[in-house]
Amino acid sequence: MSKKKIAFGIVVTALISSLLTLAGLAVLLGLNGPRAVDLARFLGVKRLIETRYVNEVDPSDLMDGAIDGMVKSLGDPHSIYMKADMYKALKEHTAGEFGGIGVTMGFKDNKVTIVSVLEGTPGEAAGLRTNDEIVAVDGRPVTDFQPEEVAMHIRGEVGTEVRLMIHREGSADQEYTIRRDTITIRSVKGKMLDGTDMGYIRIASFGEHTGAEFREEYEKLEQAGMQGLILDLRENPGGLITSCVEVADQIVPKGPIVSVVQRDGSREEHDSTLEEPKLPIVVLIDGNSASASEILAGALQDTGAATLVGTKSYGKGSVQVVVPLFHDDGLKLTIAKYYTPNGRCIDGIGIEPDVEIAFQDGDTSDVQLQKAEEVLRQKLP
């Protein structure tokens, strides 16, 4: 028998021996049947790679890859494993300050598109525009990432650079090298619409301070004589459900805001304590209004507290929990679906506006906002 066959036989024998030992360990741990076999398979392959792979490997990298693979096997774009840098970036983003370039992205039809560029940010200075498609980040195609990972890879330490390959309609693809800076996001901005008694509030996302910021802007507009409100949730990708409920408690009438239902059927209800809405409201939504913004829009629509204007929303009706792990990493996992006050689950469906209006080629003004003003005017005394 050749030396190669003998060596291969030794490896196979060692692997079988290891699997049998691990299977016995699984039984001692109280596992049996398929679970015991699966544990033996996993630990056996891990051990074989650690001892026999041609190059030395870091056991931590193997575990990171295993966890990442488990999460990806769910086929859920909203469940992701986050290494330390990505987990840190997520926490900074929800806190409202992080290292980045100042763009908001939308994810649709397997494309990553810039839906807004913040003023005074590196993204604006570099010349990025709304509707630019991000093709690659630091040389890696965005198709290598789950949708929610893309933003995490673009964010990073202040002063470092990120390279974006941009596709712009009518132009050749171009790479932009952009230096990250501190991006401070105030998620809520309000104003009185010129020459009217209508207030306008835009919520860009739902971060830690969104509830308090909304209350501040709302009260300012009340003092300025606001008689009706246009709430703009377009291009709002969502965020913290707690912040969404804080906002809803200020404008949704007393009763259910949203129900969160887990796999075992357990139900968590979030209710408004507002006795009666103060003003008529019109809400603007579009295809990039997702998650928490859909919760708010759905509650306002179901309770009759607002009229929705625009185009159908994104349709993300699931709830994620962020769990810290043991190496400064974290897991974002879908744990429930949410239902609007009327019992609608809009996951994969979206919310249809009461008054549909889309942008058309050649539009030079915000026709959706104009329609919202028209609808709100009819509601005013």
C-alpha positions as CSV (number, residue, x, y, z in Angstrom):
1,M,0.0,0.0,0.0
2,S,1.4,3.5,-0.9
3,K,2.4,6.0,1.7
4,K,-0.3,8.4,0.5
5,K,-3.1,5.8,1.0
6,I,-1.7,5.0,4.5
7,A,-1.6,8.7,5.4
8,F,-5.1,9.3,4.1
9,G,-6.3,6.3,6.0
10,I,-4.8,7.6,9.2
11,V,-6.6,10.9,8.7
12,V,-10.0,9.2,8.1
13,T,-9.5,6.9,11.0
14,A,-8.6,9.9,13.3
15,L,-11.7,11.8,12.1
16,I,-14.0,8.8,12.7
17,S,-12.5,8.3,16.1
18,S,-13.1,12.0,16.9
19,L,-16.7,11.9,15.7
20,L,-17.4,8.9,17.8
21,T,-15.9,10.6,20.9
22,L,-17.9,13.8,20.2
23,A,-21.0,11.8,19.7
24,G,-20.5,10.3,23.1
25,L,-20.0,13.7,24.5
26,A,-23.2,14.9,23.0
27,V,-25.1,12.0,24.7
28,L,-23.5,13.0,28.0
29,L,-24.8,16.6,27.4
30,G,-28.3,15.2,27.1
31,L,-28.4,15.4,23.3
32,N,-29.6,12.5,21.2
33,G,-30.5,11.4,17.7
34,P,-30.0,14.1,15.0
35,R,-28.9,16.7,17.5
36,A,-26.1,14.5,18.7
37,V,-25.0,13.7,15.2
38,D,-25.1,17.4,14.2
39,L,-22.9,18.4,17.1
40,A,-20.5,15.7,16.3
41,R,-20.4,16.8,12.7
42,F,-19.8,20.4,13.6
43,L,-17.1,19.8,16.2
44,G,-15.4,17.1,14.2
45,V,-15.1,19.3,11.1
46,K,-13.8,22.2,13.2
47,R,-11.2,19.9,14.9
48,L,-10.1,18.5,11.5
49,I,-9.6,22.0,10.1
50,E,-7.6,23.1,13.1
51,T,-5.3,20.1,13.0
52,R,-5.0,19.1,9.4
53,Y,-5.7,22.2,7.2
54,V,-2.6,23.1,5.2
55,N,-2.2,26.5,6.9
56,E,-2.6,27.4,10.5
57,V,-6.0,28.8,11.3
58,D,-7.4,31.1,14.1
59,P,-10.1,29.2,16.0
60,S,-11.9,32.5,16.6
61,D,-12.1,33.1,12.8
62,L,-13.6,29.6,12.4
63,M,-16.3,30.3,15.0
64,D,-17.1,33.7,13.4
65,G,-17.5,32.0,10.1
66,A,-19.7,29.3,11.6
67,I,-22.0,31.8,13.3
68,D,-22.2,33.9,10.2
69,G,-23.0,30.8,8.1
70,M,-25.8,29.8,10.5
71,V,-27.4,33.2,10.3
72,K,-27.1,33.4,6.5
73,S,-28.8,30.0,6.2
74,L,-32.0,31.6,7.5
75,G,-32.4,33.4,4.2
76,D,-33.5,36.5,6.1
77,P,-31.8,39.7,4.9
78,H,-32.6,41.4,8.3
79,S,-30.8,38.8,10.4
80,I,-27.1,39.4,10.4
81,Y,-24.0,38.4,12.4
82,M,-21.9,41.5,13.2
83,K,-18.2,41.4,14.0
84,A,-16.9,43.9,16.5
85,D,-16.5,46.8,14.1
86,M,-19.9,46.4,12.5
87,Y,-21.6,46.0,15.9
88,K,-19.9,49.2,17.1
89,A,-21.1,51.0,14.0
90,L,-24.7,49.9,14.6
91,K,-24.6,51.2,18.2
92,E,-23.2,54.5,17.1
93,H,-25.8,54.9,14.4
94,T,-28.7,54.4,16.7
95,A,-27.1,56.8,19.2
96,G,-27.2,59.4,16.4
97,E,-23.5,60.0,15.9
98,F,-21.0,57.8,14.0
99,G,-18.1,57.9,11.5
100,G,-19.4,57.8,8.0
101,I,-19.9,59.8,4.8
102,G,-23.5,61.1,5.2
103,V,-25.7,59.2,2.8
104,T,-28.9,57.3,3.4
105,M,-29.4,54.1,1.3
106,G,-32.4,52.1,0.1
107,F,-32.3,48.4,-0.8
108,K,-34.7,47.2,-3.5
109,D,-34.5,44.7,-6.3
110,N,-31.0,43.6,-5.2
111,K,-29.7,47.1,-5.7
112,V,-28.2,49.6,-3.2
113,T,-29.3,53.1,-4.1
114,I,-28.5,56.4,-2.4
115,V,-31.8,58.0,-1.4
116,S,-30.5,61.1,0.2
117,V,-27.2,62.9,0.8
118,L,-26.9,65.0,4.0
119,E,-25.7,68.6,3.6
120,G,-22.2,69.4,4.7
121,T,-21.0,65.8,4.7
122,P,-18.1,64.1,2.9
123,G,-20.7,62.4,0.6
124,E,-21.9,65.7,-0.6
125,A,-18.4,67.1,-1.0
126,A,-17.4,64.1,-3.1
127,G,-20.3,64.7,-5.5
128,L,-22.6,61.8,-4.6
129,R,-26.2,62.2,-5.7
130,T,-29.6,60.9,-4.9
131,N,-30.4,57.8,-7.1
132,D,-26.7,56.9,-7.5
133,E,-26.3,53.1,-7.3
134,I,-23.5,51.7,-5.1
135,V,-22.0,48.8,-7.0
136,A,-19.0,48.0,-4.7
137,V,-17.4,49.0,-1.4
138,D,-13.6,48.9,-1.1
139,G,-13.5,46.7,-4.2
140,R,-16.1,44.1,-3.0
141,P,-19.4,43.9,-4.9
142,V,-22.3,44.8,-2.7
143,T,-23.8,41.4,-3.7
144,D,-21.2,39.9,-1.4
145,F,-23.1,41.5,1.6
146,Q,-26.6,41.2,3.0
147,P,-28.4,44.5,2.4
148,E,-28.1,45.8,6.0
149,E,-24.3,45.0,6.0
150,V,-23.6,47.5,3.3
151,A,-24.1,50.6,5.5
152,M,-21.9,49.0,8.2
153,H,-19.0,48.6,5.7
154,I,-19.3,52.2,4.6
155,R,-19.2,53.5,8.1
156,G,-15.9,53.4,10.0
157,E,-13.4,55.3,12.1
158,V,-13.3,59.0,11.5
159,G,-10.3,59.9,9.2
160,T,-10.2,56.6,7.4
161,E,-11.2,56.3,3.8
162,V,-13.8,54.2,1.9
163,R,-13.9,53.5,-1.8
164,L,-17.3,53.4,-3.5
165,M,-17.9,52.2,-7.1
166,I,-20.9,54.3,-8.3
167,H,-23.2,53.6,-11.2
168,R,-25.0,56.7,-12.4
169,E,-27.6,56.6,-15.2
170,G,-26.0,57.9,-18.4
171,S,-22.4,57.8,-17.2
172,A,-19.6,55.2,-16.9
173,D,-19.1,53.7,-13.5
174,Q,-16.8,55.7,-11.4
175,E,-14.9,55.0,-8.1
176,Y,-15.0,57.7,-5.4
177,T,-12.5,57.7,-2.5
178,I,-14.1,59.4,0.5
179,R,-12.7,60.3,3.9
180,R,-15.0,59.5,6.7
181,D,-16.0,62.2,9.2
182,T,-18.2,62.4,12.3
183,I,-21.8,62.3,11.1
184,T,-24.3,63.8,13.6
185,I,-27.9,63.1,12.7
186,R,-30.8,64.9,14.1
187,S,-33.6,62.6,13.0
188,V,-36.4,65.1,13.2
189,K,-36.8,68.5,11.5
190,G,-39.8,70.7,11.3
191,K,-41.0,74.0,9.7
192,M,-44.1,75.9,8.8
193,L,-44.9,75.7,5.1
194,D,-44.6,79.1,3.5
195,G,-47.8,81.2,3.5
196,T,-49.9,78.5,5.2
197,D,-50.9,77.4,8.7
198,M,-49.6,73.9,7.9
199,G,-46.7,72.4,9.8
200,Y,-44.3,70.0,8.2
201,I,-42.2,67.5,10.1
202,R,-39.7,65.0,8.5
203,I,-38.5,62.0,10.4
204,A,-35.4,60.6,8.7
205,S,-35.1,57.5,11.0
206,F,-36.0,56.3,14.5
207,G,-33.0,56.7,16.8
208,E,-32.6,57.0,20.5
209,H,-33.7,60.6,20.7
210,T,-36.4,60.7,18.0
211,G,-39.3,60.8,20.4
212,A,-37.9,63.8,22.3
213,E,-36.9,65.5,19.1
214,F,-40.4,65.1,17.6
215,R,-42.0,66.5,20.7
216,E,-39.7,69.6,20.5
217,E,-40.5,70.2,16.9
218,Y,-44.2,69.6,17.3
219,E,-44.4,72.1,20.2
220,K,-42.5,74.7,18.2
221,L,-44.9,74.5,15.3
222,E,-47.9,74.7,17.7
223,Q,-46.5,77.9,19.0
224,A,-46.1,79.1,15.4
225,G,-49.8,78.6,14.8
226,M,-49.9,75.2,13.2
227,Q,-53.5,74.0,12.4
228,G,-52.6,70.8,10.5
229,L,-49.5,68.6,10.1
230,I,-47.8,66.9,7.2
231,L,-45.6,64.1,8.5
232,D,-42.9,63.0,6.0
233,L,-41.8,59.4,6.4
234,R,-40.5,59.0,2.9
235,E,-37.0,57.3,2.7
236,N,-37.2,56.5,6.4
237,P,-35.7,53.0,6.8
238,G,-37.0,52.6,10.4
239,G,-35.0,52.0,13.5
240,L,-36.0,51.6,17.2
241,I,-39.5,50.4,17.8
242,T,-39.4,52.1,21.2
243,S,-38.8,55.5,19.6
244,C,-41.6,54.9,17.1
245,V,-44.0,54.2,19.9
246,E,-42.8,57.4,21.7
247,V,-43.8,59.4,18.6
248,A,-47.0,57.5,18.1
249,D,-48.1,58.2,21.6
250,Q,-48.1,61.9,20.7
251,I,-50.3,61.7,17.6
252,V,-52.1,58.3,17.5
253,P,-55.4,58.2,19.5
254,K,-55.8,56.2,22.6
255,G,-55.6,52.4,21.9
256,P,-53.3,50.0,20.1
257,I,-50.3,51.2,18.2
258,V,-48.7,47.9,17.3
259,S,-48.7,44.3,18.4
260,V,-45.5,42.3,18.3
261,V,-46.1,38.5,17.9
262,Q,-43.4,35.9,18.4
263,R,-43.1,32.4,17.1
264,D,-44.8,30.8,20.1
265,G,-47.8,33.2,19.7
266,S,-46.8,35.4,22.7
267,R,-48.0,38.9,22.1
268,E,-46.6,42.3,23.2
269,E,-48.9,45.2,22.9
270,H,-47.9,48.9,22.6
271,D,-50.7,51.3,23.3
272,S,-51.2,55.1,22.9
273,T,-52.4,57.1,25.9
274,L,-53.4,60.1,23.8
275,E,-57.0,60.9,24.6
276,E,-57.6,62.7,21.3
277,P,-55.5,63.9,18.4
278,K,-55.1,67.7,18.4
279,L,-54.7,68.3,14.6
280,P,-55.6,66.7,11.2
281,I,-52.6,64.9,9.8
282,V,-51.4,63.8,6.4
283,V,-48.5,61.3,6.1
284,L,-46.1,61.0,3.2
285,I,-44.8,57.5,2.5
286,D,-42.9,55.8,-0.4
287,G,-41.1,52.6,-1.3
288,N,-38.3,53.3,1.1
289,S,-40.5,53.8,4.1
290,A,-39.8,50.7,6.1
291,S,-40.1,49.0,9.5
292,A,-40.7,51.5,12.3
293,S,-41.9,54.1,9.8
294,E,-44.5,51.6,8.5
295,I,-45.6,50.9,12.1
296,L,-46.3,54.6,12.6
297,A,-48.0,55.0,9.2
298,G,-50.1,51.9,9.7
299,A,-51.3,53.0,13.2
300,L,-52.3,56.4,11.9
301,Q,-54.1,54.9,8.9
302,D,-55.9,52.2,10.9
303,T,-57.1,54.6,13.6
304,G,-58.3,57.2,11.0
305,A,-56.0,59.8,12.5
306,A,-54.3,60.5,9.2
307,T,-54.5,60.2,5.5
308,L,-51.6,58.5,3.8
309,V,-50.3,60.1,0.5
310,G,-47.5,58.8,-1.8
311,T,-46.7,55.3,-3.0
312,K,-46.8,51.9,-1.4
313,S,-44.3,51.4,1.5
314,Y,-41.4,48.9,1.6
315,G,-43.1,46.0,3.5
316,K,-40.8,45.2,6.3
317,G,-43.1,43.8,9.0
318,S,-40.6,42.0,11.1
319,V,-38.9,42.9,14.4
320,Q,-35.3,42.4,15.2
321,V,-33.4,42.1,18.5
322,V,-29.7,43.0,18.8
323,V,-27.9,40.6,21.1
324,P,-24.3,41.3,22.3
325,L,-22.0,38.3,22.1
326,F,-18.7,37.7,23.8
327,H,-16.0,39.3,21.7
328,D,-17.5,42.8,21.3
329,D,-19.5,41.3,18.4
330,G,-23.3,41.0,18.1
331,L,-26.2,39.2,16.5
332,K,-29.2,41.0,14.9
333,L,-32.0,38.4,14.7
334,T,-35.6,38.5,13.6
335,I,-37.7,37.4,16.5
336,A,-41.2,38.5,15.7
337,K,-43.7,40.0,13.3
338,Y,-45.7,43.1,14.0
339,Y,-49.4,43.8,13.3
340,T,-51.1,47.1,12.9
341,P,-54.1,48.1,15.1
342,N,-56.5,46.4,12.6
343,G,-54.5,43.2,12.7
344,R,-52.6,43.7,9.4
345,C,-49.2,42.0,8.9
346,I,-47.6,44.0,6.1
347,D,-44.3,41.9,5.8
348,G,-43.5,41.6,2.1
349,I,-46.7,43.5,1.3
350,G,-46.3,47.1,2.3
351,I,-48.9,49.7,3.1
352,E,-51.0,51.2,0.4
353,P,-51.5,55.0,0.6
354,D,-55.0,56.4,0.7
355,V,-54.1,58.8,-2.0
356,E,-51.5,57.4,-4.5
357,I,-49.2,59.8,-6.4
358,A,-45.8,58.9,-7.8
359,F,-43.1,61.1,-9.3
360,Q,-43.1,61.2,-13.1
361,D,-40.2,61.8,-15.5
362,G,-39.8,65.5,-15.9
363,D,-41.2,66.5,-12.5
364,T,-39.3,69.5,-11.3
365,S,-41.2,70.0,-8.0
366,D,-42.2,67.7,-5.1
367,V,-45.6,66.7,-6.4
368,Q,-46.2,64.4,-3.5
369,L,-45.8,67.2,-1.0
370,Q,-48.1,69.4,-3.1
371,K,-50.7,66.7,-3.1
372,A,-50.3,66.3,0.7
373,E,-50.9,70.1,1.1
374,E,-54.0,69.8,-1.0
375,V,-55.4,66.9,1.0
376,L,-54.6,68.6,4.3
377,R,-56.2,71.8,3.2
378,Q,-59.5,70.0,2.8
379,K,-59.3,68.8,6.4
380,L,-58.7,72.2,7.9
381,P,-61.7,74.1,9.3
